[in-house]
Amino acid sequence: MASKLHRVRYYNPKPEPINCVSFSKTNKTLGIARADASIEIWDLNYTPYLIKFIPGAENTSVEALGWVHNRLLSTGLGGALLEWDLNTLSIKNTVILTGYAAWCLDVNQSDTLVAVGTEQGYINLYSVENDEIVYKKLFDKQEGRIMCCKFDKTGNVLVTGSTDTIRVWNVETGHATCRISVSRRGKETIVWCLAVLSDNTIVSGDSHGRLTFWDGTIGDQIESYTTHKSDILSVVVSDDEKSLYCSGVDPVIMNFIKVSKGSGKISGAQWVKNVQRNIHEHDVRALVINGDKLVSVGADGYLTLSSYPPKWVMRIPPMIPAIRSSVCAEKKLLLLRYSNHLEIWKLGSYATNESGNVLISNVNVKQNLDEEHENNQLEQDTAVADYKKVNMESNEHSQRLKLTEKPVQLVSVNTKKNKQILSCQLSPNGEFIVYSTDSDVRMLKLDTEDESNISLTKVLISGLSTMCDRIAFTEDSQTMLVHSCGEIKVLHVDSEAGATVVQTISTDKYFRSKTALHLHVSKKSPSKVTYLVVADTEGTIVVWVLNGKKFEHHVTLPKYRCVPAALTIDNETQSLIVAYVDQKLVEYDLLSKKFTEWPGEALPAQWRSRQNAITSISVHPKKDALVFQDETSLWVMHKSLQNSNHEPKAKRKSNKNSSSMNLKIIPIKYLAGFHWVGEDEAVTLEILPENIVSQLPPVLAIKRHNMG
């Protein structure tokens, strides 16, 4: 029987541009700072996965990031160097800079020094050894703001870029050893980005779209290329220094490679253009190389990964970090999370006949699960294109239902002082709305009995004074569980008396991290058992069971090499299903406390070749199947068909369709959430690419020949 699907397309959070990034090569962690001053920490060891989110504060900015081992530093227009505590997601240390607003920072290769360039032309140098930030010296003041700075590989030389000038500094003395003039024909030239090669060659990108190579010792120009129609904002060089990429306001990504020229006694090397990639439409502000992948980010807010050869592209859209939505199935309510406000919607209703069967709309509309209007000149997402080929006929049986009531927004809740939301939840009975900012947790009672007079009432929370990164309710909505700074607090919820902490579970003996990645409370199993599952950002998964009125430790799962991307509990079988970021899928029997044989080696090839991390798992209410969600698709996997396949291994291998029959892939671009609201009724939360583009600033107008 087909499922009825509410396709929510009125969820359009503002895409926040990415200002800057910093990549830690030791643990392959990417720090991203957006225009709203929020910071995201992504794990790039396997499929890209957001593991931590630090909400931004109003009237602040982050213009540069830097890693010192596992420590994250940032600076911006506030004129301070900040160190972030990634355990508590708060500021750990603040150092006031000389020179007011800061535009750039760089950390030397040995992770001992950090240099910060400021608006007034000061370079602040700090020692960052022994888990401290200690002032070391100020370099000689220069005229004009410092837009970029870069250490060489030895850490003894610092190169800075500003208006019309590149300066080479001796780090030990703080004096400039070389001054390079970059102005041309009297036109002002801003040096936006720099790279320093091991042979003392300086690579610069400027406001005239020129990529220039300089001799860092005597300041002579070696070669120059006008590669772009406008400013080059970023340049990155591969570890072997044989390849580099540059891009900027003109978002074409240009690749140069180093080739040998001449032979015998007269020989050398020259940088030549290799390939160009049309991946972005808006400004590219930062480039990072991670192995054979190029990471590019900018004004469109996408985290984009690409490689060549062959041409491959993956875009991760600018979305509010999970959890973005929750539902009340009984009342058909939908909670939508935005940056600093929440919305409650009543889902639409469909018409039925006297027999209870749904009525089909007379309007002949061809349903297309990935309809989009995209620029044909841009390279398309490789995985999405592959899903379309696999499922060309998947939508032929889709039909549009006749609506009796359209979706309607019931209420909007703004945060105090426009603070960004860290986590939120709607209780299963639709009565309580809870959200947390970086400073406090608030609960509201929602009364929807009279839709013409929706009311919100503040509910007092006792015993919970700090922020929480994860919130969940039990099935009866009488118990709320939150994770806050290394503690799980269990609260009894009463609409009259408020919410009161009745149990506090310290997680120090279970977790190394004080930040939760997942918090899931199961529905009651057939034997009336309720489970609580929590996973931290280090990848440890711990299960508690409700015994009477208190949760008691049940089991800690064996630790895997990477973090879980998503998890859920199958109430009927009392098993925990976990999808890891490397696409490994496991099922853990909570009764026998051991892993089951499913799925074993039966996973289809399409699953193993996935490039996106799973963002949620849900159990199908009527079938022995699981529904997996990522940003670009839904995957429906039938368990029973795989378990009942007892053919010999050789025969299973020869049957190419044996595994693919158990898997259905539904492309949706982009998918922000999926929820069941009935046994055969579900909600998809979709953000259309054209809705993202419509909220972005205008693009640089460039004529290009259509090669398609």
matplotlib code that plots the C-alpha trace (Angstrom):
import matplotlib.pyplot as plt

x = [0.0, 1.3, 2.1, 0.6, 3.2, 3.1, 5.8, 6.6, 8.2, 7.4, 10.4, 13.0, 15.6, 18.0, 21.3, 24.2, 27.3, 30.6, 33.2, 36.2, 37.4, 40.4, 41.4, 43.3, 45.4, 46.2, 42.6, 41.0, 38.6, 37.2, 36.2, 33.6, 32.5, 29.4, 28.2, 26.0, 29.2, 28.2, 31.0, 30.6, 33.0, 32.9, 34.6, 36.1, 37.7, 34.9, 31.8, 31.5, 29.6, 28.7, 29.8, 29.6, 27.8, 28.6, 25.8, 26.9, 26.1, 24.4, 26.7, 29.8, 31.8, 34.4, 36.8, 39.5, 39.9, 43.0, 43.7, 46.5, 46.4, 42.8, 42.4, 40.3, 41.2, 39.2, 39.3, 37.1, 36.0, 35.6, 39.3, 40.0, 41.7, 39.4, 40.0, 37.0, 36.3, 35.0, 33.8, 31.4, 30.9, 31.8, 34.7, 37.7, 40.1, 40.0, 43.0, 42.5, 44.5, 46.4, 45.0, 41.3, 39.5, 41.3, 41.0, 43.3, 45.3, 47.7, 49.3, 52.9, 53.4, 54.8, 51.7, 53.7, 53.0, 49.9, 50.0, 47.0, 46.8, 44.7, 42.8, 45.5, 48.4, 49.7, 50.8, 50.2, 52.3, 51.4, 52.9, 50.3, 52.3, 51.3, 47.6, 48.1, 48.0, 50.9, 51.8, 55.1, 55.6, 54.2, 55.8, 56.7, 53.5, 52.7, 50.3, 46.9, 45.0, 46.5, 44.1, 46.0, 49.1, 50.9, 53.9, 56.4, 57.1, 59.9, 57.9, 60.8, 59.2, 55.7, 54.3, 51.5, 49.3, 47.6, 46.7, 49.3, 51.9, 53.3, 55.7, 58.1, 58.8, 61.5, 59.5, 62.3, 63.0, 59.6, 61.1, 60.3, 63.0, 61.4, 58.7, 56.9, 54.8, 51.9, 50.1, 49.8, 49.4, 48.5, 45.4, 44.9, 45.4, 44.3, 46.2, 43.4, 45.3, 48.7, 50.6, 54.3, 56.2, 59.2, 61.5, 60.6, 58.2, 55.2, 51.9, 49.4, 45.8, 44.6, 41.6, 42.4, 42.0, 45.7, 47.6, 51.2, 54.4, 57.1, 60.7, 60.3, 64.0, 64.5, 60.9, 61.0, 58.0, 58.5, 55.3, 51.7, 48.4, 45.1, 43.0, 39.7, 37.4, 37.4, 39.0, 40.8, 39.9, 41.6, 44.5, 45.5, 48.6, 48.8, 51.2, 53.6, 53.5, 52.9, 49.3, 47.4, 43.8, 42.5, 39.0, 37.1, 34.4, 34.6, 33.7, 35.5, 38.0, 41.3, 43.9, 47.6, 50.2, 54.0, 55.8, 59.5, 61.0, 64.3, 66.9, 70.5, 72.2, 69.5, 66.4, 63.6, 59.9, 56.9, 53.3, 50.8, 47.0, 45.5, 41.7, 38.9, 35.8, 32.4, 31.0, 29.8, 27.7, 28.6, 31.9, 34.3, 35.9, 38.0, 39.6, 41.0, 42.7, 41.8, 43.7, 42.3, 39.3, 39.0, 36.8, 35.3, 33.0, 31.7, 28.7, 26.3, 26.7, 27.3, 30.0, 31.2, 33.6, 35.0, 37.8, 39.3, 39.9, 37.2, 34.9, 33.1, 31.1, 29.2, 27.3, 26.1, 23.4, 23.4, 21.0, 20.2, 22.0, 19.9, 17.4, 15.4, 11.9, 9.6, 6.0, 2.9, 1.3, -2.0, -2.7, -0.7, 1.5, 4.9, 7.7, 10.1, 13.4, 15.0, 18.1, 16.4, 12.7, 10.4, 7.2, 4.3, 2.3, -0.9, -0.4, -3.0, -5.8, -6.7, -10.2, -11.6, -14.8, -17.5, -15.3, -12.4, -10.3, -8.3, -9.5, -7.1, -6.8, -8.3, -5.4, -3.0, 0.4, 3.4, 5.1, 8.8, 10.6, 13.6, 12.2, 14.6, 15.7, 19.4, 22.1, 23.1, 26.5, 27.3, 28.6, 25.8, 26.1, 27.4, 25.5, 22.1, 22.6, 23.3, 20.2, 18.1, 19.5, 18.7, 15.2, 13.9, 10.6, 10.3, 7.7, 5.4, 3.0, 3.0, -0.4, -1.5, -4.2, -7.2, -6.8, -9.7, -7.5, -4.2, -1.3, -1.6, 1.0, -0.4, 2.3, 5.8, 8.1, 11.1, 14.0, 15.1, 17.6, 17.5, 19.8, 20.5, 18.7, 21.0, 18.3, 14.5, 11.7, 7.9, 6.4, 4.6, 1.2, 1.8, 1.4, 4.9, 7.5, 11.1, 14.1, 17.6, 20.0, 23.6, 22.5, 19.1, 16.3, 12.7, 9.5, 6.1, 2.6, 0.8, -3.0, -4.5, -8.0, -9.4, -7.5, -8.9, -7.3, -4.0, -2.3, 1.3, 2.0, 5.4, 6.2, 8.6, 11.6, 13.3, 16.8, 18.0, 20.0, 22.4, 22.0, 21.4, 22.5, 19.9, 16.3, 13.8, 10.4, 9.1, 6.1, 3.5, 5.1, 5.3, 9.1, 11.7, 15.4, 18.1, 21.9, 23.8, 27.6, 28.3, 25.0, 21.7, 18.8, 15.5, 12.6, 9.0, 6.7, 3.4, 1.4, 0.5, 3.4, 6.1, 9.1, 11.2, 14.5, 13.9, 17.2, 20.7, 22.9, 26.6, 28.2, 31.8, 32.4, 30.8, 31.9, 35.1, 33.3, 30.8, 28.9, 26.1, 25.8, 22.5, 19.9, 17.0, 14.2, 12.3, 8.6, 7.5, 8.3, 5.6, 7.1, 6.7, 10.4, 11.7, 15.3, 17.4, 20.3, 23.0, 26.1, 28.8, 31.0, 33.8, 31.6, 30.7, 27.1, 25.5, 22.1, 20.0, 16.7, 13.8, 13.4, 10.4, 10.9, 14.7, 16.9, 19.6, 22.7, 22.0, 24.9, 27.8, 28.3, 31.8, 33.4, 33.8, 36.5, 34.1, 31.1, 27.5, 25.7, 22.2, 20.6, 17.1, 15.4, 13.0, 10.5, 9.1, 12.4, 14.1, 17.1, 19.3, 20.1, 23.2, 24.5, 28.1, 29.6, 31.7, 28.3, 28.7, 25.2, 24.8, 21.9, 22.4, 20.0, 19.3, 17.9, 20.9, 23.4, 25.1, 25.2, 22.8, 23.9, 21.9, 22.8, 26.1, 27.4, 23.9, 24.2, 23.6, 26.4, 24.6, 24.7, 28.4, 29.2, 27.2, 29.0, 26.5, 26.2, 22.8, 21.0, 18.1, 16.8, 13.1, 11.4, 8.5, 5.3, 3.7, 6.6, 9.7, 11.7, 13.9, 13.8, 17.1, 17.4, 20.3, 20.4, 19.6, 17.5, 15.3, 16.4, 13.8, 15.5, 13.5, 15.0, 12.9, 13.8, 17.5, 17.1, 15.1, 17.6, 19.3, 20.8, 24.5, 26.9, 28.1, 24.5, 23.7, 26.7, 25.7, 22.2, 22.8, 19.3, 19.0, 20.1, 18.8, 15.3, 15.4, 16.3, 14.4, 16.1, 14.0, 15.9, 14.8, 16.9, 17.2, 15.8, 15.9, 13.7, 11.5, 8.8, 6.0, 2.7, 0.7, 1.0, 0.8, 1.4, 4.7, 6.1, 9.2, 10.8, 12.2, 14.3, 14.3, 17.6, 15.8, 14.6, 18.2, 19.4, 16.5, 17.8, 21.4, 23.1, 23.4, 26.2, 29.0, 27.7, 30.1, 29.6, 30.5, 30.2, 27.7, 29.7, 26.9]
y = [0.0, 3.4, 6.0, 9.5, 12.1, 15.8, 17.5, 20.6, 23.3, 26.4, 25.9, 28.4, 29.4, 32.1, 30.6, 32.0, 32.8, 31.2, 33.8, 31.6, 28.1, 26.4, 22.7, 20.6, 18.1, 16.0, 14.9, 16.1, 18.4, 21.5, 24.6, 26.8, 30.3, 31.8, 35.4, 35.2, 34.4, 30.8, 28.2, 24.6, 21.7, 19.1, 15.7, 15.0, 11.6, 9.7, 11.3, 15.0, 15.2, 18.1, 17.1, 20.4, 23.7, 26.9, 29.5, 33.1, 36.2, 39.3, 42.1, 39.9, 38.5, 35.8, 36.7, 34.1, 30.7, 28.6, 25.2, 24.6, 20.8, 20.3, 23.9, 26.3, 30.0, 32.8, 36.5, 39.2, 42.8, 42.7, 43.1, 40.0, 36.6, 33.9, 30.3, 28.1, 25.2, 22.6, 20.5, 23.0, 25.0, 28.2, 30.8, 29.5, 32.4, 36.0, 38.1, 41.8, 42.7, 45.8, 47.5, 47.0, 44.9, 41.8, 40.5, 37.5, 35.0, 32.2, 29.4, 28.2, 24.6, 23.5, 24.9, 27.1, 30.7, 32.5, 35.8, 38.2, 41.0, 44.1, 47.1, 49.6, 47.7, 45.9, 42.3, 40.6, 37.6, 35.1, 31.9, 29.1, 26.4, 24.5, 25.1, 28.9, 32.1, 34.3, 37.7, 37.6, 40.8, 43.4, 43.7, 47.2, 49.1, 49.4, 51.8, 50.4, 47.3, 43.8, 41.7, 38.3, 36.7, 33.4, 31.7, 29.9, 26.2, 26.9, 29.4, 31.9, 34.1, 35.7, 37.2, 39.8, 41.3, 44.7, 47.5, 47.8, 46.0, 42.6, 42.5, 39.7, 39.7, 38.2, 36.6, 36.7, 40.4, 41.7, 43.8, 43.7, 42.2, 42.8, 45.1, 44.2, 46.8, 45.2, 48.3, 48.6, 51.8, 53.7, 51.5, 50.5, 46.8, 44.8, 41.6, 39.3, 36.0, 34.5, 31.2, 30.6, 27.8, 25.9, 27.5, 31.0, 31.7, 33.8, 33.3, 36.2, 36.7, 40.3, 42.6, 42.7, 38.9, 38.4, 35.3, 36.4, 34.5, 36.5, 35.8, 36.2, 37.0, 39.9, 40.8, 40.3, 39.1, 35.7, 35.3, 36.6, 35.4, 37.3, 34.3, 35.9, 38.7, 40.0, 39.6, 36.4, 35.8, 32.4, 30.4, 26.9, 24.8, 21.0, 19.4, 18.3, 21.9, 20.6, 21.9, 25.0, 26.3, 29.8, 31.4, 34.5, 36.9, 35.4, 31.9, 29.8, 27.5, 27.6, 24.9, 25.4, 22.7, 22.9, 21.6, 21.2, 23.3, 23.1, 20.3, 19.7, 22.6, 25.1, 23.7, 25.0, 24.8, 26.9, 27.1, 26.5, 26.5, 23.0, 22.9, 25.1, 24.1, 25.9, 24.7, 27.9, 30.9, 33.2, 34.4, 31.6, 32.9, 29.9, 26.8, 23.7, 20.6, 17.3, 14.4, 14.2, 16.4, 20.2, 21.9, 25.2, 27.6, 31.1, 33.4, 30.7, 28.9, 25.5, 23.2, 21.9, 19.0, 18.2, 16.2, 15.7, 13.4, 12.2, 15.2, 14.7, 17.2, 17.0, 19.9, 20.1, 22.8, 25.6, 24.2, 24.8, 22.1, 19.2, 18.8, 21.1, 19.8, 17.6, 16.5, 15.8, 12.9, 13.0, 16.7, 16.9, 19.7, 20.5, 22.4, 24.2, 25.6, 28.7, 30.5, 32.6, 31.7, 28.7, 28.2, 25.8, 24.6, 22.6, 20.1, 20.0, 17.5, 15.3, 14.3, 10.8, 9.1, 7.3, 4.1, 6.0, 5.9, 9.0, 11.1, 11.9, 15.4, 15.9, 18.2, 16.3, 17.2, 15.1, 14.6, 14.9, 14.3, 16.3, 19.0, 21.9, 24.8, 24.8, 26.6, 24.1, 25.7, 24.5, 21.0, 19.0, 16.9, 13.6, 11.4, 13.1, 12.5, 8.9, 8.5, 9.9, 7.3, 4.5, 5.7, 7.0, 5.2, 5.6, 8.5, 7.1, 5.8, 9.1, 10.8, 14.1, 13.9, 16.3, 18.7, 19.8, 22.0, 23.7, 23.9, 26.9, 28.5, 28.6, 30.5, 31.9, 32.1, 34.5, 34.0, 36.6, 39.2, 37.4, 34.7, 31.7, 28.4, 25.5, 22.8, 22.5, 19.9, 19.6, 17.2, 14.1, 15.4, 18.8, 20.6, 21.8, 23.7, 23.6, 25.4, 26.2, 29.1, 29.3, 30.8, 29.3, 26.8, 27.9, 25.9, 27.1, 25.5, 25.5, 25.6, 24.8, 23.7, 26.9, 27.6, 31.1, 31.9, 30.1, 30.7, 30.3, 30.2, 30.2, 27.0, 27.2, 25.0, 24.2, 22.9, 23.6, 26.8, 26.2, 25.5, 22.0, 20.6, 17.8, 17.5, 14.6, 13.6, 10.2, 8.9, 10.2, 13.7, 13.6, 13.2, 15.4, 14.5, 17.0, 16.7, 19.7, 19.9, 16.3, 15.6, 14.1, 15.7, 13.9, 16.3, 15.6, 17.8, 19.1, 21.9, 23.5, 22.8, 23.2, 21.0, 19.8, 17.8, 14.4, 12.7, 13.8, 11.3, 12.2, 11.0, 11.5, 7.8, 6.9, 9.7, 11.5, 14.5, 16.8, 17.4, 15.0, 14.0, 12.1, 11.7, 9.3, 8.0, 5.0, 4.3, 1.6, -1.9, -4.6, -5.6, -2.0, -1.1, 2.4, 3.0, 6.1, 6.2, 8.9, 9.2, 11.7, 13.5, 10.9, 8.1, 6.4, 5.0, 4.3, 2.9, 3.4, 1.7, 3.1, 1.1, 2.4, 6.2, 6.3, 5.5, 3.0, 2.1, -0.8, -1.2, 0.6, -0.5, -1.4, 1.7, 1.9, 3.9, 6.8, 8.6, 7.4, 9.5, 8.5, 5.9, 4.7, 1.9, -0.7, -1.0, -4.3, -6.2, -4.0, -3.5, -0.5, 0.4, 2.6, 4.1, 5.3, 8.1, 5.5, 3.9, 0.9, -0.2, -2.4, -3.7, -4.3, -6.5, -4.7, -7.9, -10.2, -7.3, -8.4, -7.5, -9.3, -10.8, -8.1, -6.6, -8.5, -8.6, -8.1, -4.3, -3.3, -1.7, 1.6, 1.8, 1.1, 3.8, 6.5, 9.9, 11.6, 10.8, 9.5, 12.2, 10.2, 6.6, 5.7, 2.4, 1.8, 1.6, -1.2, -3.0, -4.7, -1.9, 1.1, 4.6, 6.4, 10.1, 12.3, 15.7, 14.5, 11.3, 8.9, 5.2, 2.6, -0.7, -3.9, -6.0, -9.2, -9.8, -9.7, -12.0, -14.5, -14.8, -18.2, -18.8, -19.8, -16.8, -17.6, -17.6, -14.3, -12.7, -13.8, -12.4, -8.7, -7.7, -9.7, -6.8, -3.9, -5.3, -4.7, -1.0, 1.9, 5.3, 8.5, 11.6, 14.8, 17.9, 19.1, 17.0, 18.7, 16.2, 13.1, 12.1, 9.5, 11.0, 7.8, 4.2, 5.2, 8.9, 10.8, 14.3, 15.4, 18.8, 20.0, 23.1, 23.7, 24.8, 27.8, 29.0, 29.0, 30.9, 33.5, 34.6, 35.0, 38.3, 39.0, 37.2, 38.6, 38.9, 37.0, 35.9, 32.2, 30.1, 27.3, 24.2, 21.8]
z = [0.0, -0.9, 1.8, 1.9, 1.9, 3.1, 1.1, 3.1, 0.9, 2.9, 5.1, 3.8, 6.4, 5.3, 3.8, 5.8, 3.7, 4.8, 5.8, 6.4, 7.1, 8.7, 8.1, 10.7, 8.7, 11.7, 12.5, 9.2, 11.0, 9.2, 11.1, 9.3, 10.3, 8.8, 8.4, 11.5, 13.5, 14.1, 14.0, 12.7, 13.2, 10.4, 10.4, 7.0, 7.8, 6.0, 4.6, 5.7, 8.9, 11.2, 14.7, 16.7, 16.3, 18.2, 17.8, 16.9, 19.0, 17.6, 16.4, 16.3, 13.4, 12.7, 9.9, 10.4, 12.1, 13.0, 14.5, 17.1, 17.3, 18.6, 19.8, 17.7, 17.6, 15.9, 15.4, 13.8, 13.9, 17.7, 18.0, 20.1, 19.7, 21.0, 21.9, 21.9, 24.4, 22.0, 24.9, 26.3, 23.0, 24.7, 24.8, 26.8, 26.5, 25.2, 24.3, 23.3, 20.2, 19.4, 16.3, 16.8, 14.2, 12.8, 9.3, 9.3, 11.4, 10.7, 12.7, 12.0, 10.9, 14.3, 16.1, 18.4, 17.1, 15.8, 13.9, 13.7, 11.2, 12.1, 10.7, 11.9, 10.4, 13.5, 13.5, 16.8, 17.5, 20.3, 21.6, 21.8, 23.5, 26.6, 26.1, 26.6, 24.6, 25.6, 24.1, 22.3, 20.3, 17.9, 14.5, 13.2, 12.4, 8.7, 6.9, 6.0, 7.1, 6.8, 4.8, 4.8, 6.4, 5.9, 7.6, 5.5, 6.3, 8.7, 10.7, 10.6, 7.9, 7.8, 4.6, 4.8, 2.1, 2.2, -0.2, -3.0, -0.9, 0.1, 3.0, 4.1, 7.9, 10.1, 12.8, 15.3, 15.0, 13.9, 11.1, 7.4, 5.2, 1.9, 0.5, -2.8, -4.6, -6.4, -7.8, -11.5, -13.6, -10.5, -9.8, -6.2, -5.7, -2.7, -2.0, -0.7, -0.3, -0.1, -0.2, 0.6, -1.1, 0.4, -2.2, -0.9, -3.8, -2.8, -4.6, -4.3, -5.5, -5.9, -6.6, -10.3, -10.8, -11.1, -9.7, -9.3, -8.3, -6.6, -5.4, -1.7, -1.2, -3.6, -4.3, -8.1, -10.0, -11.5, -13.5, -13.5, -14.9, -15.2, -14.4, -13.3, -14.3, -10.7, -7.3, -6.3, -2.7, -2.0, -3.1, -1.9, -2.7, -2.5, 0.1, -2.6, -4.1, -7.6, -7.9, -6.7, -7.0, -6.9, -7.0, -5.8, -6.8, -10.2, -8.9, -11.5, -9.8, -11.7, -11.3, -12.0, -12.1, -11.9, -15.0, -15.7, -18.5, -20.2, -19.8, -18.8, -17.1, -18.0, -16.3, -14.1, -13.4, -14.5, -13.3, -16.1, -16.3, -16.1, -15.8, -14.6, -12.8, -12.9, -9.6, -7.9, -9.1, -6.1, -4.5, -3.5, -0.3, 0.8, -0.6, 1.2, -0.1, 1.7, 0.0, -3.5, -2.7, -3.0, -0.5, -1.7, 0.2, 0.0, -0.4, -1.4, 2.0, 0.4, 1.6, -1.7, -2.3, -5.8, -7.5, -10.9, -12.7, -13.1, -12.5, -9.3, -7.2, -3.9, -2.4, 1.2, 1.3, 3.9, 6.5, 10.1, 12.1, 13.1, 14.8, 12.4, 13.0, 15.1, 14.8, 16.9, 14.9, 16.8, 16.1, 12.8, 14.1, 12.7, 14.5, 12.2, 13.6, 12.2, 13.3, 16.1, 15.9, 15.8, 13.8, 14.5, 11.5, 11.2, 8.3, 5.5, 5.3, 2.4, 1.2, 1.5, 0.1, 2.0, 2.1, 3.7, 0.5, -0.4, -3.3, -6.1, -7.5, -11.0, -11.8, -14.0, -12.5, -13.1, -9.7, -9.8, -6.5, -7.6, -9.7, -10.0, -12.1, -12.2, -14.2, -16.9, -17.1, -13.5, -12.8, -11.1, -8.0, -9.0, -6.5, -7.3, -11.0, -10.3, -8.2, -11.0, -13.4, -11.0, -10.3, -13.6, -13.2, -9.4, -9.6, -12.2, -9.5, -7.6, -7.4, -6.0, -3.3, -3.2, -0.2, 2.0, 4.2, 3.3, 5.8, 8.1, 10.4, 14.0, 15.9, 15.7, 18.7, 18.8, 21.1, 23.7, 22.3, 18.9, 20.3, 18.0, 18.8, 19.8, 20.2, 20.2, 20.5, 20.3, 22.8, 21.2, 22.5, 20.9, 24.2, 25.0, 23.0, 24.4, 23.0, 24.2, 23.3, 24.5, 27.8, 28.9, 28.2, 27.8, 27.8, 26.5, 26.7, 23.4, 23.4, 19.9, 20.9, 19.5, 16.2, 16.1, 19.5, 19.8, 23.1, 24.4, 28.2, 29.8, 31.8, 34.7, 34.6, 37.9, 38.3, 34.8, 34.5, 31.6, 27.9, 26.5, 23.2, 22.9, 24.1, 23.9, 25.4, 26.4, 24.5, 27.1, 27.1, 30.9, 31.0, 29.3, 29.0, 28.1, 27.8, 29.2, 29.7, 30.6, 32.4, 31.4, 33.3, 33.6, 34.2, 35.2, 33.1, 34.4, 32.6, 35.9, 38.2, 35.4, 34.7, 37.6, 37.6, 39.2, 38.2, 37.1, 35.4, 35.2, 32.0, 32.9, 33.5, 30.1, 27.8, 27.1, 25.5, 27.2, 24.0, 22.8, 19.2, 19.5, 22.3, 21.5, 23.7, 22.5, 22.6, 25.0, 23.7, 23.8, 27.2, 28.4, 28.3, 27.5, 26.4, 26.4, 23.9, 24.0, 21.7, 22.2, 19.7, 20.2, 19.0, 22.3, 22.4, 25.8, 26.6, 29.7, 30.6, 32.6, 35.8, 37.7, 37.7, 37.2, 34.2, 34.9, 32.8, 30.6, 28.2, 26.5, 22.9, 21.6, 20.2, 16.5, 14.5, 13.6, 15.0, 14.5, 11.9, 13.0, 15.3, 16.3, 18.2, 16.8, 19.6, 18.4, 18.3, 21.0, 18.8, 18.2, 14.6, 14.0, 10.8, 11.0, 8.9, 6.9, 5.8, 8.1, 9.3, 12.5, 14.5, 18.3, 20.3, 23.5, 25.2, 24.5, 24.5, 21.3, 17.6, 15.2, 11.9, 10.0, 7.6, 7.3, 3.7, 2.2, 1.8, -1.8, -3.8, -4.0, -0.2, 0.0, -2.6, -0.8, -0.4, 2.0, 5.7, 7.0, 9.0, 10.4, 10.6, 11.2, 11.4, 8.9, 10.9, 8.9, 7.0, 8.2, 6.7, 7.6, 6.2, 6.0, 5.2, 3.9, 2.4, -1.2, -0.8, 1.1, 1.2, 2.0, 3.0, 3.5, 6.2, 5.9, 2.2, 3.0, 6.0, 4.1, 1.3, 2.1, -1.3, -1.4, -1.5, -5.0, -6.4, -4.6, -6.2, -9.6, -9.2, -9.9, -8.9, -5.6, -3.3, -5.3, -5.1, -1.3, -1.6, -3.0, -3.5, -3.7, -4.8, -3.0, -3.3, -0.6, 2.2, 5.7, 7.6, 7.5, 10.1, 10.3, 11.4, 10.9, 9.8, 6.2, 6.4, 6.5, 6.2, 4.2, 4.9, 1.6, 0.8, -2.9, -4.5, -6.2, -2.8, -1.6, -4.6, -4.4, -0.9, -2.0, -3.2, -7.0, -8.8, -10.9, -14.5, -16.7, -20.3, -20.8, -23.9, -23.3, -24.0, -23.1]

ax = plt.figure().add_subplot(projection="3d")
ax.plot(x, y, z, "-o")
ax.set_aspect("equal")
plt.show()
